[in-house]
Amino acid sequence: MQVQSSVARAVVVDAALSVAEHEALVSNPGAGAVVSFAGVVRDHDGGRGVEALEYVGHPTAVQIVAEVAAEIAALDGIYAVAVSHRIGKLTVGDVALACAVSSAHRREAFEACARLVDEVKHRLPIWKRQLFSDGTDEWVDCP
């Protein structure tokens, strides 16, 4: 059966993200699978304690996340895609990347969600500043 896929959300925002909201956005009566992902700020990196992260996005970030979402939505069997990346200062436990993908079958949904996360991480022009518990910080390049 041919499915009309959609991009339910593809944004870069400076507000809290909800994975449950992304799951609801891709809801479809024909979907037998909804796979979601939350990229969460952790309390360590490379053996160092992390207090917070600060994300800064290039003005083209919104356009690029929309392009990535459209590419994933165009994959065979995908019903809908929702993805958001957060910018600004985040603390441990905050969601930095939220996404969800729906499909008739789990394999397609898992593969598409993994590809969505990988492509966003690879292509999105967002820089990350890590604020360590020892008072130092470090900028991490984006693509």
HUJO-V267814 format. One record per residue. OMEGA is omega in whole degrees, -180 to 180 (999 if undefined). Layout:
BEGIN
((OMEGA) (OMEGA))
END
This chain:
BEGIN
((178) (-176) (173) (-178) (180) (170) (-178) (178) (174) (-172) (169) (-172) (177) (180) (-180) (-180) (178) (177) (179) (177) (178) (176) (179) (-179) (-179) (179) (-179) (-178) (180) (-176) (174) (-179) (168) (179) (-179) (-180) (173) (171) (-170) (177) (180) (-174) (-180) (172) (178) (179) (180) (178) (179) (177) (-175) (174) (173) (179) (177) (-177) (173) (179) (179) (-176) (-179) (179) (-177) (178) (177) (178) (180) (-180) (179) (178) (180) (179) (-179) (179) (180) (173) (-179) (179) (-177) (-180) (172) (-179) (177) (173) (-178) (172) (-178) (-178) (179) (177) (-178) (-180) (178) (177) (178) (-180) (177) (176) (177) (180) (176) (-179) (177) (-174) (-174) (-177) (-180) (-179) (178) (-178) (-180) (179) (178) (179) (178) (180) (-179) (-178) (177) (-179) (-177) (-169) (-174) (-179) (179) (179) (-178) (174) (179) (178) (-174) (-178) (177) (178) (178) (176) (-177) (175) (179) (-178) (168) (-179) (999))
END
